[in-house]
Amino acid sequence: MAAILIDDDPELAHRHATSAARRGGRIGVVRETLAITAYATGDYALALRELRTYRRITGRDDQLPMMVDSERGLGRPDRALELGRSVPRASLPVSVQVELAIAMSGARLDQGSPELALDELRIPQLDPATAYSYSPALFSAYATVLEDLGRESEAQEWFARADVAAQALGVDTEDDLIEVVEEDVDLDDTEAHPGPGAQSND
């Protein structure tokens, strides 16, 4: 329910996640979902706390970009940058590396350092010749920093590249991408209540 509701009604999604956490607080995906819904409602302190718990339970760093953004949301760009540097970038999946670069760039902007923000985004994946699921967001972030630097013509080129990448992928750059996972459900011989499970991988 949290995955279904989070785009249209994040507050209700958060209530569902909170209810799930009361019943399955030691399950990593439950704490992750609670963190995501807290982040969506702007409760960055709760999001950060739950992401730390998720990380401790699972040993995974895949939500590091959201942790960095949560520190930013709390007005702590210095801590955000420190947290982002705490894990070797190469140890993360490529898509997470890109999300982290965008979050780190945002923290640099929070500090009033647009040149350093641009440097954070100069990663191998910033390649206009290829289009991956992360390309529109990365190109758009790069364009935004160029715009902040007053480099308007370059910014417009990268905004256009973001649009081209989105069109090539068949996605809307203003929409979040949610991966829906179909889960097998064991059915009792006498009762059958089939239903798909959905999981948001933000």
C-alpha positions in Angstrom: 0.0 0.0 0.0 2.8 2.4 0.7 4.3 1.8 -2.7 0.8 2.4 -4.3 0.1 5.5 -2.4 3.4 7.3 -2.0 3.1 9.4 -5.2 -0.5 10.6 -4.7 -0.8 10.5 -0.9 2.6 10.3 0.9 1.0 11.0 4.3 -1.3 8.0 4.0 1.6 5.9 2.6 3.6 6.9 5.7 0.8 5.8 8.0 0.8 2.4 6.3 4.5 2.1 6.6 4.4 3.1 10.3 1.8 0.4 10.9 4.0 -2.2 9.1 7.0 -1.1 11.2 5.0 -1.8 14.4 4.5 -5.3 13.3 7.8 -6.1 11.5 10.4 -3.6 12.9 13.3 -6.0 12.5 12.7 -6.5 8.8 15.0 -4.5 6.6 12.5 -3.6 3.8 10.0 -2.5 6.4 12.4 0.0 7.9 13.5 1.1 4.4 9.8 1.7 3.4 9.2 3.7 6.6 12.3 5.8 5.8 11.2 6.4 2.2 7.7 7.6 3.2 9.2 9.7 6.0 11.5 11.3 3.4 8.5 11.9 1.1 6.6 13.7 3.8 9.7 15.9 4.7 10.5 14.2 8.0 14.2 14.0 7.3 15.2 13.2 10.9 13.0 10.1 10.9 14.1 9.2 7.4 17.7 9.3 8.4 17.1 7.3 11.6 15.2 4.6 9.8 17.8 4.4 7.0 20.5 3.9 9.5 18.5 1.1 11.0 17.9 -0.4 7.6 21.6 -0.2 6.9 22.5 -1.9 10.2 20.0 -4.7 9.6 20.9 -5.4 6.0 24.5 -4.2 5.7 23.6 -2.5 2.5 24.6 1.0 1.3 22.1 1.3 -1.5 20.1 4.1 0.2 23.2 6.2 0.9 22.1 8.9 -1.5 18.8 9.3 0.4 20.8 9.5 3.7 22.9 12.3 2.2 19.8 14.1 1.0 18.2 13.7 4.5 21.3 15.4 6.0 20.8 18.2 3.5 17.1 18.4 4.5 18.2 18.9 8.1 20.4 21.8 7.0 23.7 19.9 7.5 25.5 19.9 4.1 28.9 19.4 5.8 27.6 16.2 7.4 26.0 15.2 4.1 29.3 15.4 2.3 31.1 13.5 5.1 28.5 10.8 4.9 28.7 10.6 1.2 32.5 10.1 1.4 32.2 7.4 4.0 31.7 4.6 1.5 34.0 3.8 -1.4 32.1 5.0 -4.5 33.3 2.0 -6.6 31.6 -0.4 -4.1 28.2 0.9 -5.0 26.0 -0.1 -7.9 26.3 2.2 -10.8 22.8 3.7 -10.5 23.5 4.4 -6.8 26.8 6.0 -7.7 24.9 8.4 -9.9 22.3 9.2 -7.3 25.0 9.8 -4.8 26.8 12.2 -7.2 23.6 14.2 -7.6 23.1 14.3 -3.8 26.6 15.4 -3.2 26.3 18.0 -5.9 23.2 19.3 -4.1 25.2 19.5 -0.8 27.9 21.6 -2.5 25.2 23.9 -3.8 23.8 24.2 -0.2 27.3 25.4 0.7 27.3 28.0 -2.0 30.0 26.2 -4.1 28.5 25.7 -7.6 31.9 24.9 -9.2 32.5 22.1 -6.7 28.9 21.0 -7.3 29.7 20.7 -11.0 32.8 18.7 -10.2 30.7 16.2 -8.2 28.7 15.5 -11.4 31.7 15.0 -13.7 31.5 11.2 -13.5 31.9 8.6 -16.2 28.2 8.2 -16.5 27.8 11.8 -17.6 27.9 10.6 -21.3 25.4 12.2 -23.7 26.0 9.4 -26.2 24.4 6.8 -24.0 21.0 6.7 -22.2 20.5 4.7 -19.0 17.7 4.9 -16.5 19.7 7.4 -14.5 20.8 9.6 -17.4 17.9 12.1 -17.5 18.3 12.9 -13.8 22.0 13.2 -14.1 21.9 15.4 -17.2 19.3 17.6 -15.7 21.2 18.0 -12.4 24.3 19.0 -14.5 22.3 21.5 -16.5 20.8 23.0 -13.3 24.3 23.7 -11.9 25.5 25.2 -15.2 22.4 27.4 -15.0 23.4 28.5 -11.5 26.8 29.4 -12.8 25.3 31.6 -15.5 26.4 29.3 -18.3 23.0 29.4 -19.9 23.8 28.0 -23.4 25.6 25.0 -22.0 22.7 24.5 -19.5 20.1 24.5 -22.3 22.2 21.9 -24.2 22.2 19.6 -21.2 18.5 20.1 -20.5 17.9 19.1 -24.1 20.1 16.0 -23.6 18.1 15.1 -20.6 14.9 15.3 -22.7 16.4 13.3 -25.5 17.5 10.6 -23.0 14.1 10.5 -21.4 12.4 10.1 -24.8 14.8 7.4 -25.7 13.9 5.5 -22.5 10.2 6.3 -22.9 10.0 8.0 -19.5 8.7 11.3 -18.2 11.5 13.3 -16.6 9.1 14.7 -14.1 7.9 11.3 -12.9 9.7 9.1 -10.4 10.5 5.6 -11.7 9.1 2.8 -9.5 10.0 -0.8 -10.1 7.0 -3.1 -9.5 8.0 -6.6 -8.3 5.6 -9.5 -8.6 6.0 -11.8 -5.7 4.9 -15.5 -5.5 2.2 -16.0 -3.0 1.7 -19.4 -1.4 -2.0 -20.3 -1.5 -3.8 -22.5 1.0 -5.6 -25.5 -0.5 -8.9 -24.2 0.8 -8.5 -20.5 0.5 -7.0 -18.5 -2.3 -6.5 -14.8 -2.1 -4.0 -13.9 -4.9 -2.5 -10.5 -5.1 0.7 -8.9 -6.4 3.3 -7.2 -4.2 4.7 -3.9 -5.1 8.1 -2.5 -3.9 9.5 0.9 -4.5 13.3 0.9 -5.2 14.1 4.7 -4.8 
